[in-house]
Amino acid sequence: MNVFKKASVVSTALALTIGGFSASTGVLAAPGNGAKGNTDQVKIEKPVTGKEVSLRILGTSDLHTNFVNYNYYQDKIDNSLGLAKTGVLIEQARAESANSLLFDNGDLIQGTPFGSYKVTEDPIEENELHPAFAALESLDFDATTLGNHEFNFGLDYLENALEEAPFPVLNANVYDAETKENKFTPYVVEDRVVKDAKGREHTIQVGVIGVVAPQIMKWDKINLEGKVIAEDAVQTVEKFLPEVKAAGADVVVVLSHSGMGDEEHVVGEENITYQLTELEGVDAVITGHNHVTFPGSYGDLEGVNMEEGTINGTPVVMPGKFGSHLGVIDLHLKQLGGKWQVIDGDAELRSIKDLPADVVDQGVIDSVQETHQATINYVNTPIGETTAPITSYFSQVQDDPSIQLVNTAQKWYVEKNYQGEFTDLPVLSAAAPFKAGGRYGAEYYTNIPAGTIAIKNVADLYVFDNTIFGLVLTGEGVKEWLEMSAGQFNQVNASAATEQDIINPDFRSYNFDVIDGVEYDIDITEPAKYDGDGKLINADANRIVNLTYNGEPIDPNQQFFVVTNNYRASGNFPGVRDAIAQVDFAYENRLAIMDYLVENPVIDPSADGNWELASTVADAELTFLSSPSAQPFALEDDNISFIELATDGLAKYGIDIK
């Protein structure tokens, strides 16, 4: 059973057995939505001076509805992911420690066709436990926090999902736009009976605070604007720390759905976990969001002790993605002056790769079996046929079928369905390679074989639950949008005699928009005009050259209707942020692609070649990384050649520019 009970009942004293030890608990939940009852603490015993205990904190993050070790896109078992695998590590780690707590760090209800199915095909009903929470409940999770993707389906859906959550779902930095009160429960403080090495029982109080990147207001502007506001995560934790301490917390754990960040704090920034480790009173941090690992990454930051798993002396875990790792933090407490204090701690990650292939936690699978099987049945529904493979292996370096299909379908949908003020404007379409390796790994690419196209293939092509938006832009706005997208390329020395990697790994592939309906070249001998956040860094740079519409140089004042998605429309991209008007179609991009395939049951996905790298780099030796699985496709491509296998399971390829 779970100690951190749902906020409406958390003030009840309970006698429970958790993680292998008996615990009598009293819990204080901070006021917030769903935490309005009695919040008296239950004191179980007076502390005894001079005693020492250990407390193990276990954590997962960014599960993204990967509960079963199953790849819905490829329709097969996948032992590189799944809470059913992580659950085995959880039980092993619990068995090693008399005293443990288990937390999830958010991005739980969205991410695979499993999550989408529960929104579009089988929405949760009143009094229904969302299968994501059922999966966590099967492993006795003690609490979770909200990730940014929890907001993708809107506040109504989220609140319905939270209604039956069997443990606290925390967030401290999202506030009701009208009342300015916390929208969700910001923290909990729990009395926990623990055992020392001699088996003697003591009581400690554990406080847990949750925060999310405030950029949710940009990413899900359509769902959130006017309803909630999001404050700086570091300042929020600073605000609540005294309150949590005053409530009696001996240990404070922060669930930070934010990336690592760096030594400098800018108010309102996305990635702030590093700053949390500098706050007096924070004893441990579970972080995520960036889908990488710590300990492991970020060894170049000041104050990092990779061996101990600490940053500025604070234990931190960032447990990868999709259940790939379990974070394990061990804290050591001692009574000093009549109060329990954390005297030291360390952290490590455990990987599911170390488990035998056939070992799973069957309880997790059983808890979601109905939705899991229904999702499999749903995604195998055939909807069309392709005459050639559709892959994204080379989507970052040349026009390719995966982006072409999305753009063609989006443009088709708007031209067929839009009747409004801007009907007479030329329609363009923007799409980016969502699956292009990077932080997700060497096999994270779209690969749809020639033949039947099923719903699972469309989900593999378009992985996000975005909705269609139309933006009215000038020709100048279109160019600036493309200048921003061209920031994914490293600047190249055209006369250099050595290999040059052309892709900037820090630039997210989903920000590399290809705009169809115009033609252009990208001159990567020029510096990038904008950085990854859309900030102007080289005002005189012009990577976008030979930009034409209908064979003529584009008129900077001509207006266009550009089809995109809600994520891009609500963002801060150059060009996009200067849009003259927006049109919300309130229809999923993925569904538009499906509609297009149904109406055009046999498609030729060939790219139209509307963009390419400029010939200024024709004499340079240009390379990029992609999947080793792309080698057969390189053999059939006149521009691409396989060079060698590279690190991290990737492969190096060359591209020949004519």
C-alpha positions in Angstrom: 0.0 0.0 0.0 1.0 3.6 -0.4 1.8 6.0 2.4 1.5 9.3 0.6 -2.2 9.0 0.2 -4.4 11.1 -2.1 -4.7 14.6 -0.7 -8.3 14.4 0.4 -7.4 11.7 2.9 -3.7 12.3 3.7 -4.3 13.5 7.2 -5.4 10.1 8.4 -3.0 8.1 10.6 -2.2 4.8 8.9 -0.5 1.6 9.8 0.9 0.2 6.6 3.6 -2.1 5.3 5.7 -0.5 2.5 8.9 -1.5 0.8 9.4 -4.3 3.2 8.9 -2.5 6.5 6.1 -1.5 8.8 5.2 2.2 8.9 2.7 4.2 10.9 2.3 7.5 9.2 0.7 10.9 9.5 0.8 13.1 6.4 0.5 16.9 6.0 -0.6 18.0 2.5 -0.1 21.6 1.6 -3.3 23.4 0.6 -4.1 23.3 -3.0 -6.7 21.9 -5.4 -7.9 18.7 -3.7 -6.1 19.3 -0.4 -8.7 21.2 1.6 -9.3 18.8 4.6 -7.7 18.5 8.0 -4.0 19.0 7.7 -3.0 18.2 11.3 0.2 16.2 11.6 0.3 13.0 13.6 3.3 12.8 15.9 4.2 9.3 16.6 7.2 9.5 19.0 9.7 11.9 20.4 13.1 11.7 18.8 15.9 9.9 20.6 19.3 11.8 20.5 22.3 10.1 18.9 20.5 7.6 16.6 21.3 7.0 12.9 19.1 5.7 10.1 19.2 5.3 6.4 16.5 6.2 3.9 16.4 5.1 0.3 14.7 7.3 -2.3 13.8 5.6 -5.6 12.8 7.5 -8.7 11.5 7.1 -12.2 10.9 9.9 -14.8 9.5 10.4 -18.3 7.8 7.1 -18.6 5.6 8.5 -21.3 3.0 5.7 -21.0 5.7 3.0 -21.6 4.3 0.7 -18.9 4.6 -2.6 -20.8 7.9 -3.6 -22.4 6.3 -3.2 -25.8 6.9 -1.0 -28.8 3.5 0.1 -30.2 5.1 1.6 -33.3 6.9 -1.6 -34.3 4.2 -3.9 -32.7 6.6 -6.1 -30.8 8.2 -6.7 -27.4 10.9 -4.2 -26.6 13.1 -4.9 -23.5 14.8 -1.5 -23.8 11.8 0.2 -22.2 8.8 -0.2 -19.9 7.9 0.1 -16.2 7.3 -3.6 -16.2 11.1 -3.9 -16.5 11.9 -1.1 -14.1 9.5 -2.7 -11.6 12.0 -5.6 -11.2 14.7 -3.1 -10.3 12.4 -1.4 -7.9 11.7 -4.6 -5.9 15.4 -5.4 -5.9 16.3 -2.0 -4.5 13.6 -2.2 -1.9 14.8 -5.6 -0.7 18.2 -4.1 0.0 16.9 -1.3 2.3 14.7 -1.4 5.4 13.4 2.1 4.6 12.5 3.3 1.2 10.2 5.7 -0.7 9.3 5.6 -4.4 8.5 8.6 -6.6 7.8 9.4 -10.2 8.9 12.6 -11.8 6.2 13.2 -14.4 5.5 13.0 -18.2 3.4 10.0 -17.4 0.1 10.1 -19.3 1.3 11.0 -22.8 3.9 9.7 -25.3 2.8 6.5 -27.1 -0.4 5.3 -28.8 -1.4 4.0 -25.4 -1.8 7.5 -24.0 -3.4 8.8 -27.2 -5.9 5.9 -27.2 -7.1 6.9 -23.7 -7.8 10.4 -25.0 -9.4 9.8 -28.4 -10.8 6.3 -28.4 -11.5 5.4 -24.8 -11.6 8.6 -22.6 -11.6 8.1 -18.9 -15.0 8.1 -17.3 -16.2 9.3 -13.9 -14.6 7.3 -11.1 -12.3 5.5 -13.5 -8.7 5.1 -12.5 -6.4 6.2 -15.4 -4.3 3.2 -16.3 -1.1 5.3 -15.9 -1.9 5.6 -12.2 -3.0 2.0 -12.0 0.5 1.0 -13.2 2.2 3.2 -10.6 -0.2 1.9 -7.9 0.8 -1.7 -8.7 4.3 -0.8 -7.5 3.2 1.2 -4.5 4.5 4.6 -5.7 4.3 7.2 -3.0 3.8 10.3 -5.1 4.4 11.8 -8.5 4.7 15.3 -9.9 3.3 16.8 -13.1 5.5 16.9 -16.2 5.0 19.3 -19.1 3.3 16.7 -21.2 0.6 16.2 -18.6 -0.8 19.4 -19.9 -1.0 18.3 -23.6 -4.6 17.1 -23.5 -5.9 20.2 -21.6 -6.8 21.0 -18.0 -10.2 19.2 -18.1 -8.7 15.9 -19.1 -5.8 16.3 -16.6 -8.1 17.1 -13.7 -10.3 14.1 -14.6 -7.3 11.9 -14.7 -6.1 13.2 -11.3 -9.5 12.7 -9.7 -9.0 9.1 -8.8 -5.2 9.2 -8.4 -4.4 6.9 -5.4 -1.4 9.0 -4.2 -0.5 12.7 -4.2 0.2 14.3 -7.6 2.3 17.4 -6.8 3.0 20.7 -8.4 4.0 23.9 -6.6 4.6 26.4 -9.4 1.3 26.3 -11.4 -1.3 28.7 -10.1 -4.9 29.4 -10.9 -5.0 32.5 -13.1 -7.9 34.1 -11.2 -7.4 33.2 -7.6 -3.6 33.0 -7.7 -3.8 30.0 -5.5 -1.9 26.7 -6.2 -3.8 24.8 -8.9 -2.5 21.5 -7.6 -1.2 20.2 -4.3 2.3 21.8 -4.0 3.9 19.5 -1.4 3.3 16.9 1.2 5.0 16.2 4.5 4.8 12.7 5.9 5.7 11.0 9.2 7.6 7.9 8.5 8.5 5.2 11.0 11.9 3.8 10.0 14.3 1.2 11.4 18.0 1.6 12.3 20.6 -1.0 11.8 19.6 -2.6 15.1 16.0 -2.8 14.2 14.9 0.0 16.5 12.0 2.2 15.2 12.3 5.9 14.9 10.1 8.6 13.2 11.3 11.0 10.6 9.3 13.4 8.5 9.7 13.6 4.8 8.7 16.6 2.7 8.2 16.3 -1.1 7.8 19.3 -3.4 7.1 19.1 -7.2 7.8 21.7 -9.9 7.6 21.8 -13.7 9.3 23.9 -16.4 7.2 27.1 -16.7 7.5 26.8 -20.5 4.3 24.9 -20.3 2.6 28.3 -20.8 4.3 28.5 -24.2 4.2 24.8 -25.3 0.5 24.4 -24.3 -0.6 28.0 -24.6 -3.8 27.0 -26.3 -4.8 24.8 -23.3 -3.5 27.0 -20.5 -3.7 30.7 -21.4 -6.1 32.6 -19.1 -6.6 29.5 -16.9 -3.3 29.1 -15.1 0.1 30.8 -14.7 3.4 29.1 -14.1 6.1 30.7 -12.0 9.9 30.2 -11.9 10.6 26.7 -10.4 13.7 27.7 -8.4 11.9 30.7 -6.7 8.9 28.4 -6.1 11.0 25.8 -4.2 12.7 28.6 -2.3 9.2 29.9 -1.4 7.9 26.6 -0.1 11.0 25.3 1.7 10.4 27.3 4.9 6.8 26.2 4.9 7.8 22.5 4.4 10.5 22.8 7.2 8.0 24.5 9.5 5.6 21.6 8.9 8.3 19.4 10.5 10.2 18.0 7.5 13.5 16.4 8.4 14.2 15.4 4.8 13.2 17.4 1.7 13.0 15.8 -1.7 12.3 17.9 -4.8 10.7 16.3 -7.9 12.0 18.5 -10.6 10.4 18.0 -14.0 13.1 20.3 -15.5 16.4 19.6 -17.2 19.8 20.0 -15.5 20.6 23.6 -16.6 23.9 25.2 -15.6 25.6 27.4 -13.0 23.7 30.5 -14.0 20.0 31.0 -13.1 17.8 33.1 -15.4 14.4 33.6 -13.9 11.8 31.7 -15.8 14.2 29.4 -17.6 13.4 25.8 -18.5 16.2 23.8 -17.0 17.0 24.6 -13.3 17.9 21.4 -11.5 21.4 22.5 -10.9 20.2 25.6 -9.0 18.0 23.4 -6.8 21.1 21.6 -5.6 22.4 24.9 -4.3 19.4 25.6 -2.1 19.9 25.2 1.6 17.4 22.6 2.9 17.1 20.5 -0.3 18.4 17.0 0.5 17.7 15.1 -2.7 16.5 15.8 -6.2 14.8 13.6 -8.8 15.0 15.2 -12.2 14.3 14.4 -15.8 12.6 16.1 -18.8 15.7 16.0 -21.0 15.6 12.2 -21.3 19.3 11.7 -20.4 21.0 10.3 -17.4 22.6 11.4 -14.2 24.9 10.1 -12.9 26.4 9.8 -16.3 25.9 13.1 -18.2 26.8 16.7 -17.1 30.3 15.9 -15.8 31.5 19.2 -17.0 29.4 21.2 -14.5 31.1 22.7 -11.5 30.4 20.8 -8.3 29.5 17.4 -9.9 30.8 14.3 -8.2 30.0 11.6 -10.7 31.2 8.8 -8.4 28.9 9.8 -5.6 26.1 11.0 -7.8 26.0 14.4 -6.2 25.9 18.0 -7.4 27.1 20.6 -4.9 26.9 17.8 -2.3 23.2 17.1 -3.1 22.3 13.6 -4.4 20.6 13.8 -7.8 19.2 11.2 -10.2 18.0 11.7 -13.7 16.7 8.3 -14.7 16.6 8.4 -18.5 13.4 7.8 -20.3 10.6 5.3 -20.9 11.6 3.3 -17.7 15.2 2.7 -18.9 16.7 3.4 -15.5 15.8 3.5 -11.8 17.3 6.3 -9.7 18.5 5.2 -6.3 19.4 7.8 -3.7 20.6 6.7 -0.2 20.4 9.3 2.5 22.0 8.9 6.0 20.4 10.7 8.9 21.5 11.3 12.4 19.8 13.0 15.4 21.7 16.1 16.3 20.3 18.4 19.0 17.1 16.4 19.1 16.4 16.8 15.4 17.0 14.4 12.6 19.4 15.8 10.0 20.7 14.4 6.7 24.4 14.1 7.2 25.3 12.7 3.7 24.0 10.9 0.8 24.8 9.4 -2.6 23.0 8.4 -5.8 23.3 5.9 -8.6 21.3 4.7 -11.6 20.4 1.1 -12.4 19.6 0.1 -16.0 17.0 -2.4 -17.2 19.6 -3.5 -19.7 21.2 -5.5 -16.9 18.0 -7.6 -16.5 17.4 -10.9 -18.3 15.1 -10.5 -21.3 12.3 -12.6 -19.9 12.2 -10.9 -16.4 9.3 -8.5 -15.9 7.0 -7.3 -13.1 3.8 -9.1 -14.1 1.8 -6.9 -11.7 2.5 -3.8 -13.9 1.4 -5.6 -17.0 -1.8 -6.9 -15.4 -2.7 -3.4 -14.2 -2.8 -2.0 -17.7 -3.6 -5.1 -19.7 -7.0 -4.0 -20.9 -5.8 -0.7 -22.4 -2.6 -2.3 -23.6 -4.4 -4.9 -25.7 -7.0 -2.4 -26.9 -4.1 -0.1 -28.0 -2.5 -2.9 -30.0 -5.8 -3.7 -31.7 -6.3 -0.1 -32.5 -2.9 0.7 -34.0 -3.0 -2.3 -36.3 -6.0 -1.0 -38.1 -5.0 -0.6 -41.8 -5.7 2.8 -43.5 -3.7 2.9 -46.7 -0.8 1.8 -48.7 2.6 3.2 -49.7 4.5 2.3 -52.9 7.9 3.0 -51.2 9.4 3.0 -47.7 8.9 6.1 -45.6 11.9 6.8 -43.3 13.4 9.7 -41.4 17.0 8.5 -41.5 18.2 11.4 -43.7 15.5 13.9 -42.8 17.9 16.4 -41.3 20.1 16.7 -44.3 17.8 16.5 -47.3 14.1 16.6 -48.3 12.7 13.2 -47.4 9.5 11.2 -47.6 8.6 11.4 -43.9 8.3 15.1 -43.8 6.9 15.2 -47.3 3.9 13.1 -46.3 3.1 15.2 -43.2 3.3 18.4 -45.2 1.3 17.0 -48.1 -1.4 15.8 -45.7 -1.6 19.0 -43.7 -1.8 21.1 -46.8 -4.5 18.8 -48.2 -6.5 19.0 -45.0 -6.6 22.8 -44.9 -7.3 23.3 -48.6 -10.2 20.8 -48.2 -11.7 22.0 -45.0 -10.9 25.7 -44.5 -13.6 28.3 -45.4 -12.7 31.6 -43.8 -11.2 35.0 -44.1 -7.9 33.8 -45.5 -9.1 31.3 -48.1 -7.6 33.2 -51.0 -4.0 33.1 -49.6 -1.5 30.6 -50.9 -1.2 27.6 -48.5 2.2 26.5 -47.3 2.9 23.7 -44.8 5.6 23.3 -42.1 6.7 20.0 -40.6 9.8 18.8 -38.8 11.5 15.4 -38.2 10.2 14.2 -34.8 12.1 10.9 -34.8 15.7 11.7 -35.7 17.8 9.8 -33.1 19.5 12.3 -30.8 18.8 11.9 -27.1 16.3 9.1 -27.9 18.9 6.7 -29.3 20.2 5.2 -32.5 16.9 3.4 -33.4 14.6 6.4 -32.8 13.7 7.0 -36.4 10.6 6.5 -38.5 10.8 3.4 -40.7 7.6 2.4 -42.5 8.1 -0.4 -45.0 6.5 -0.3 -48.5 3.0 -1.8 -48.4 0.2 -1.5 -46.0 0.0 1.6 -43.7 -1.6 1.1 -40.4 -2.5 3.5 -37.6 0.7 2.5 -35.8 2.7 3.7 -38.8 1.1 7.1 -38.7 1.8 7.3 -34.9 5.4 6.3 -35.7 5.5 9.2 -38.3 3.8 11.8 -36.1 4.5 11.0 -32.5 3.1 14.1 -30.8 -0.6 14.8 -30.0 -0.5 18.2 -31.7 -3.4 19.9 -33.4 -3.5 21.9 -36.6 -3.0 25.6 -36.7 -2.8 28.0 -39.6 -0.7 31.1 -39.4 -0.9 34.2 -41.7 2.6 35.3 -42.4 4.4 37.6 -44.9 7.1 36.4 -47.2 9.6 38.0 -44.8 8.1 36.0 -41.9 8.5 32.8 -43.8 12.1 33.5 -44.4 12.8 34.3 -40.8 11.1 31.1 -39.8 13.4 29.2 -42.1 16.4 31.0 -40.8 15.5 29.8 -37.3 15.1 26.2 -38.6 18.5 26.4 -40.3 20.1 26.8 -36.9 20.3 23.0 -36.7 23.4 23.1 -39.0 26.9 23.7 -37.8 28.8 26.4 -39.8 31.0 24.8 -42.4 34.3 25.9 -43.9 33.9 25.3 -47.6 37.7 25.0 -48.2 38.6 22.7 -45.3 40.2 19.4 -46.2 38.9 17.5 -43.2 35.5 16.0 -42.4 32.9 18.3 -41.0 29.9 17.2 -39.0 27.0 19.4 -40.2 24.4 18.7 -37.5 24.4 20.6 -34.2 23.5 17.9 -31.6 22.2 20.5 -29.2 19.5 21.7 -31.7 16.3 19.6 -31.3 15.3 18.0 -34.5 11.6 18.9 -33.9 12.6 22.5 -34.4 14.0 21.9 -37.9 10.9 22.9 -39.8 10.7 22.2 -43.5 8.2 24.6 -45.2 6.6 23.0 -48.3 5.2 25.2 -51.1 8.2 27.3 -51.4 11.7 26.4 -52.7 15.0 27.4 -51.1 18.6 26.5 -50.4 20.4 26.6 -47.1 23.9 28.0 -47.1 25.7 26.5 -44.1 28.9 28.4 -44.8 27.0 31.3 -43.2 26.7 31.5 -39.4 23.3 30.7 -37.8 21.1 33.8 -37.5 19.3 32.7 -34.4 20.2 30.5 -31.4 18.1 27.5 -30.3 15.8 29.8 -28.3 15.1 32.1 -31.2 17.4 34.9 -30.0 19.1 36.9 -32.7 22.8 36.2 -32.6 24.0 37.2 -36.1 21.9 39.9 -37.6 23.7 40.0 -40.9 23.6 36.2 -41.5 21.5 34.8 -44.3 21.5 31.0 -44.6 18.3 31.0 -46.5 19.1 31.7 -50.2 17.2 31.4 -53.5 13.9 31.5 -51.7 11.1 31.4 -54.3 7.4 30.9 -54.6 6.0 29.6 -58.0 9.5 30.0 -59.4 9.8 33.7 -58.6 11.8 35.4 -55.7 9.4 35.5 -52.8 7.8 38.9 -52.1 8.6 39.8 -48.5 5.2 41.6 -48.2 3.1 38.8 -49.8 0.9 37.0 -47.3 0.8 33.2 -47.0 -1.3 30.8 -44.9 1.1 28.4 -43.3 -0.2 25.2 -41.8 1.6 24.0 -38.6 0.7 22.7 -35.2 -0.4 24.2 -31.9 3.1 23.7 -30.4 4.8 25.8 -33.0 1.9 28.4 -33.3 2.2 29.2 -29.5 6.0 29.4 -29.5 8.6 32.1 -30.0 10.0 31.2 -33.3 11.2 34.2 -35.5 8.5 34.7 -38.1 5.9 32.8 -36.1 6.0 35.3 -33.3 5.1 38.0 -35.9 2.1 36.2 -37.3 -0.6 38.5 -38.6 -3.4 36.0 -37.6 -3.9 32.5 -36.3 -6.6 29.9 -37.1 -7.2 27.0 -34.7 -8.6 24.0 -36.5 -9.0 22.0 -33.3 -8.1 18.8 -35.1 -5.1 16.5 -34.6 -2.3 16.6 -37.1 -2.1 12.9 -36.9 -5.8 12.5 -37.7 -5.4 14.8 -40.7 -2.7 12.4 -42.0 -5.0 9.4 -41.5 -7.8 11.2 -43.3 -5.5 11.9 -46.2 -4.4 8.3 -46.4 -8.0 7.1 -46.3 -9.0 9.4 -49.2 -5.8 8.6 -51.1 -5.4 4.9 -50.4 -2.2 4.4 -52.4 0.5 7.0 -52.1 3.9 7.7 -53.6 5.8 9.3 -50.7 8.6 10.6 -52.8 9.9 14.0 -51.6 9.5 16.9 -54.0 13.0 18.3 -53.3 11.9 21.8 -52.5 15.0 22.5 -50.4 18.6 21.5 -50.4 22.0 22.5 -49.0 23.5 25.2 -51.1 26.3 24.4 -53.6 28.7 26.6 -51.6 29.7 23.4 -49.8 30.0 21.2 -52.9 33.8 20.7 -52.3 33.6 20.1 -48.6 33.7 16.7 -46.9 30.3 16.7 -45.0 29.2 14.1 -42.5 26.3 13.4 -40.2 25.2 10.7 -37.8 22.2 8.5 -38.2 21.2 4.9 -37.5 23.1 1.9 -38.7 19.8 0.7 -40.0 19.9 3.4 -42.6 22.7 1.6 -44.6 20.4 -0.1 -47.1 18.7 3.2 -47.8 22.1 4.9 -48.3 23.0 2.4 -51.0 19.9 3.5 -53.0 20.6 7.2 -52.5 22.9 9.0 -54.9 23.7 11.7 -52.4 24.3 9.6 -49.2 27.1 7.2 -48.4 27.9 5.1 -45.4 31.3 5.8 -43.8 31.6 3.8 -40.6 30.0 2.8 -37.3 30.3 5.5 -34.6 29.8 5.8 -30.9 26.5 5.4 -29.0 25.3 2.9 -31.5 25.1 5.4 -34.3 26.7 5.4 -37.8 28.5 8.1 -39.7 27.4 9.0 -43.2 28.6 11.4 -45.9 26.4 13.6 -48.0 27.4 14.8 -51.5 26.2 18.3 -52.5 26.1 18.9 -56.2 
